[in-house]
Every structure is written in C-alpha cells, then in structure tokens.
C-alpha cells in the first residue's frame, strides 16, 4: 500500500519511490492518472488497473499473482490506498490468503485538512464522501446529529452547496467548520467559518477544486442543555417509570433520572415523595 501525493509531487516519500521501482507490478486506481506520476519520477514498472468497478474479481487475480511470488504495489489516484477507495477489498483478500500486507505512510487529505483546520484534533470521525443514495445519505447525516467528535467529510465542487445546506439543517447555521480546498496545491485555501457565512459566501463565489469539510463536533454543554430540555417535558415520576419499564429496578431508575436531569438522587427521591 503506497501513499502518493494529493497534489504536490514533492510529498512522495523516498521509500515509496524505491518500492514502486522494485515491485513486479503496480495496481493503480486509474492508470491514465498514475502514469503521469510514474513518468515524472522515471518509473518504468508495469501497471494494471484496480478500481471500484473491478475490485472483487481483480483482487482475486492479484492475489493469485502474489501467491506465485510476485510483489505488487497498490496506489490510488491521490493519497493513501484504502482510505475512501477500493484498496480495502484487496487488503482483506490478501489477509484471507495469508499474504503479508504492509502500508507505506504518506499523504492523506483527511489528516492534512484536520491538522490545518483549527478544529479540535484529539477525537475525530471520518465520513469521506457522503452516499449518493438519498435514504442512506439521510441516515448518515442524521447519525451525526449529536456527534461530539470533529467530523471530516470530502466533497466535490458541484455538490458542495447542496451538502452545506443539508449539514446546516442538522448542525445549525452557527456550527463552526473549516472548509479546506486544493490541499498542497497552488491554490490551497482554508476558510474558517460557520454554515451561515459559508452559504452566503458561495452564493457569489462558485465552488472550484476538491473540498474537505472539517466540522466542529457538538459541545458537551449543548448536549447536556438539550437533554435537560427534553426531560423538562416529562415529570420526575414519568422519567423514573420510563427506566423501570426498560428493566431497571427503582433505585437504578432514580439514579439514571438524576443523572439525566443533572440533580442528585435525593432530589429525585424527595420529588417522588412530594407527589
């Protein structure tokens, strides 16, 4: 698994260059794209295509070659193979066949964007490109509603505005995000903004280039406040009864209700006595 540049050709490692020259075959996501990289570094190793539409059957072919003693390098159009590309299937089949797999680290757009975004970096969730199927897309977006980790999403320019609208409906207009585009390239840019301002900006500025959205997770304070608002519509007795109906004994139910409401267990007990 050989990571290749995501834009700037200087970002390739010496190790990757050596391996691409030494292996018997290079499996590339798009040979027409990868030949430019190989020509730039004067690498003459034969290539074969391995992409989303042939990943299952072609993986079997490549595994057969590996079993016969060949050494194969896998590269993607840009970045680290296996990240938001079909490489994961080949790796899976290699492991099943007992073939040694190793990954040569290098560029990855998601990590590059995260580290320069200004958003929290300790915990993050990577969603790559959102599904195009409407039902699946809505499910994924809705599942991120209460995500507290930083969220990383890839997007193409012609879908950017639509995606920003969809995400704004879930996260709110004021949610902070960083919009990174054309990473490592001449027109690299990071816009630190929120959904409201970003949508206003793209009303008069046509999206161009490849984008990575780095979105702040929901704050714990907001989660607690929303949770408390939810319980305000329910009496303490109803709250405790809900947990009892879910299989808890009364003591556990009172403790859970107290935690939800941000009060002590004694407060819950006294409330129940009064009513």
N, C-alpha and C positions, 0 to 999 in steps of 0.2 A: 504494500500500500504506500504509494509515493505521493506526498503532498506537492502540488505545483502552485505557482504564483496565482493570486487572484486578480492581478493586474500588472504590477511592476515585476518584470522578469528578473530583477536583481534579488527578489525574495526567495528564489530557489536555493536549496542547500547543496553544499559540496557532495554530501552523501547521496542525495537523490540523483545528482548528475552522474556520479560514479555508477550507481546501481542501474540507471537507465542505459548506460553504455555496456554494462556487463551481462545483463539478463539475456535470455534467448528470445524473449517476446515481450512486447508491451501491449497490454489490453487497455484501450482508450475509449472513453465515452463517445467522443466524436473525433475520428481520425483526421478529418479535414481541419479541425481546430488544433489538434495536438501536433500535427506536422509542422506548424509554424514554430511551436516551442522547440521541437527536436531540431529543426533546421537552424534555429538561432544558436543553439549550442553544438551544432555539428554532430548530432547523434544519429547513427545510421541503423539502429536496431529495428527489426521488422515490427509492424503494428497490426493489431486486429481490433475490430470494433466490439465493444461490450457496453450495452446501453439498456435503458428501461424496457425496451420492447423485445429484447432477446435475452434478458438477464438469467432466466431459468435454464433454458436449453444451452446457451453459450457457456454458462458456468460449468455445466457437465462436460462440455468439450475441453474447457481449460483445465478442469480437474483431471481429466484423462491425460492431458499433456504433462501436468505436474507429476502424476503417478509414474509417468515414463521417464522422469528425471529432469524435465525442463524447469528452468527458473523463469517466473513471469512477474513482471511489474504491472500494477494496476494504477492508472491515473484517471483523474476526472477532468472535466473541462477547465476547472479552476478550483483550487483549494484542496482539502483533504478528502480522499476517497472514503466512501461510506457515510459521509455526512450529507444528508439530503440528496443522495444519489444511489444508483443500484449496486454499489460495491458491497453493501451488507449481505446480499444474497450469495455472492461469490465467497466471501469470508465464511459464511455459515456452511456452505457445501465443502469448503476446504477443511474446516474443523471436523465435519462429519466423516470425511475421508482420511482423517489423521495426518493431514498435510500442515506443515508449520507455516504460520502466518505471522508476519511482523509489519509494523507500521512505522514509516519514516516521517517524523513530525515536520510540520511546516505551516504554511498559511491556512487559516480558516476564517472566513468572513464573519462568522458569528462571534468568535472570540476577539477578532480585531475590532469589530464595532463595539462590543461590550466594553473593552478596555479604554476606548477613547470617548465613550458616550457621556461620562459624567454621572451615570446612574449607578446604583449600588451593584457591586460585582461579587459579593460573597456567595449569594444564592441566586441562581437564575434558572429559567426554563426555556428551552429552545423548541420552537414550533415549526421552523423552516418556512416553506410556503404553505399557506392555508389551503385546504382541499377546495377543489372547484365544484364538487357536488354540493348543492345547496343545503341539503339535510345534514350532511357530515360537517360542512363548514360551520353551520349554525351551532351544531353540537360542540365543536372545538372552541368556538368563540365564547359560547355560554359557559363552558367549563373553566374559562379563565377569569370569570367574573370576580371571584373572591381570591384570586392568586396573589400571594404576598411576595413572591419572588419576582425579580426583574424578568421581563418577558422579551424574548428575541424572535422577530418574525422577518422573513425575507419577502420582498415584493417587487414585481416588475412595474415599470413606469406607467403602462397603460391601465393597470389595476389599482394604482396607489390611492387615488382619491376615493374610490369606492370602498376600499379596505379601511381607510381612515374614518369614513362615515360609520361603517359597521362597528369598528372598535370604539369610536366615541359614544355610540349608543350604549355600549356595555360599561365602559370605564368612566364616562363622563367627560365633558368638554375641558375640564381643568386638569385632567390627569397629565402628569409630566411625561414627556418622551423625548428621545433624541433620534433624529432622522439622519442616518448616515448614507451617503451615496458615493459611488465610484471609488470605493476604498482602494488605496495605494496607487491610484491613477492620477493623471494630471489635474483633473477637476474634482478631486476628493473634497468632500464637504460634510460637516456635521452641524445640524441645526438643533439646538437645544430649545425646546418649545413645549407647547401643550396642544391638545387636539383642536381646540378652538382656533388658536393662532395659526396652526399648520393648515387647516382647511381654508382659512382666509387667504393665506399666502398662495396656495395652489389654485385659487380662483383666478389669479392673474399671472401665475408662473407655471408654465407647462412642465410636468414631471419629465425628467430626462435622466437616463442612466439606471443602474441597478441599485435598489434600496435595501437597507437593513433598518428595521424599526426596533429601537430598544426602549421598552416601556416600563415605567416605574410600577412596581407591584403595589397593591392596596396596602395602606398603612395599617398596622395593628390597632391603632387608635380608632380608625374609621370602622374596622371590623367590629370592635367592641361596642362602639356607638350604635351601629346598625343592629347588632344583636340585642342591645338594650331596648331599642325602639320596637323590635319585633316582639319582645316579651311584654312591653307596655300594653299591648292589645289583649293580653291574657292575664287572668287573675292568678295569684300565687297558688291557690288551690288547684286551678286547671293545669298550671305548669307542673306541679308535683304529680298530679294524676296522670299527665301525659307520660312521664317517665315510669310510673308504676305500671301503666298499660303496656309499656315496652319491656317489662320483665324485671325492673328493679324493685327492691324492697323499699319500704317507706323512707328509711334512713338514707339510703343511697340516692333516692329520688329528691329528697330535701337538699342533700349536698350538691347534686347536679344543678338543681334550680337556683341555689345560692350562687354557684359559680357563674351561671348564665347571666344573672342579674347584677353581679358584682357586689353582692352583700354577704353577710355572714350567715351561717346555718342557723344561728339563734334568731336572726331576724325573720327567716322563713318560718321557723317554729312558732315565734310569737304571732306572726301574721295569721297562721293557721288557727291558733288558739282564739284569737280575737274574732275570727269569722266562724 
